[in-house]
Amino acid sequence: MIVDQNNPELLAYLRRTFPLEGCSVPGIGPGRWDSSKLADAQEKHAANRYNVYTLYTEAVPDLDLKDYIGRYFDGYTVTSAIGVYQGQTEPTTVITIVAPLSDMQKVMDLAGDIRVAGKQQSVLVTWGTVTRFDITEASVRG
């Protein structure tokens, strides 16, 4: 089991959940380490981490992006913009999706679908980690 040593949130969580007093580290020696609990904890932590994915593509008037994006995601934002690609100004569509880290392959599949359907040379995909909290009736009222 490899633990990302550069992720202080995960390390703090693991130290709280799995105190190591009287235990040894897996792979180093015997101990009371439950590797399945560790794997479950890492999976739950990753499931609650989100990326904001942004796709940039040339605007194609005949392409109904809602149909393509809706195959993969229930929520997203589509923004019309003016972009510059290889020195040429062109109408651009920017698609923003907030989704779990585990959905990156869906984003790449969506970008490929849009590139092929829109006869694009490329679709630029960027992403970054974000903190997500949905303000809902339940979150407001507790």
N, C-alpha and C positions, 0 to 999 in steps of 0.2 A: 504494500500500500504506500503510495507516494502522497505526501501532504505538501501543499504549496506553502513553503516557508515565508513567502512574501505577502501572504494574506493574513494580516493581523486579526481581522474579524473571525476567520475560520480557526486560527490558532487559539484565540481566547475561548471560543465556543468549545473546542475540543478539550482544552484544559479544564473547563468547568464540568463538562460532561464525563470526561475520562481522567480523573485524577491519577497521577502516576506514582504516588507514594507506595512503595513496596512492589512496584511492577517494573518490568523491563520493557524496552522498546522492541516492537516486532522486528525480526531479522537480526537482532543483536543477541538475544538470549531468552531463556524461559521466563514467563511471567503470567499475570492474570489478564492479559490484553484480549479483548473480544473484538477481533478484526471485523466481524460481520456488523457489530454495532457501529464501529468506526466508518465502515462503508455506507451504512444507512444514514449516518449523520452527515457525511459529505454529500450524499445524494440529495438529502432534504435541503441542505444549505444551498446547493447549486440550483435547485428547483425554485428557490426564492430570490435568485439573482436575476436581474433583467438587463437587457441591452436596449438601446435605442438604435434601430437600424434605419438608415436613410438610403434610398435608391434614387439616383438621378438618371433620367433618360430624356431623349428628345421627345417632345410632345407629338403624339400621333392622333390626329382628330378622329380617325375611324376606329381606333382601338378602345374598347370599353374596359378600362383598367379595373373597374369594380368587379367584373366577372373573374378576372385573373387573380386579383388580390383576395377576393372572397373565397377562392378555393383553398387558401392557406390560413387566412386570418379573419377574425370577426371584427377587429377594430383597427383603424389606420387613419392617417390624414393624407390627403392629396392636395398639393399646392402647385399652382401654375406659376412659372417664373421665366425669366430670360437668362439663358446660359451662354457660355462661350466654350466651344469645343474646337480644338485645333485652329484657333484664331478666328473662327466664324461664329457670329451671334445666331442663336436659334431659340425658338420657343422650347421650354423645358418643363418637364413634370417632375416634381419632387414628392416622393412617397416616404412617409415617416411611420414606423411601426415600433411600438414598445412591446417586447416579447421576451420570454425566458431565454437564457443563454442556450438552452437545449434546442431552440427553434432556428438556429443559424442555418441549418441545412434547408429548411423550408424557405428562408429568405433567399438563399442562393438559387433554389429551384424556381422561385418566383422571378428573380432577376433573369434567369435563363429563358423562362417562358416569355417575358416581356421583350427581351432582346430578339428572339426568333419571331414572335408575332408582329412586332413593330418594325422588323427588318432593320434593326439597329446594329451598328458596328460594335457597340459596347453599352453596358449599363453599369454605372459606377455604384458600388455598394460600400457604405461606411458604417461603422458601429462604435459604440462606446458604452461602458457600464453606467447604469443609472440606478438611483434608488426610486422605488415605486411605492406609492401609497394611494389607494383609491379612496376618495372622499365619498362615502355612501351614507345612507340613513343610519345603518348599523354602526358605522365608525364614528358618526357624530353623536349619536345617542348612547353609545357604549354598549 
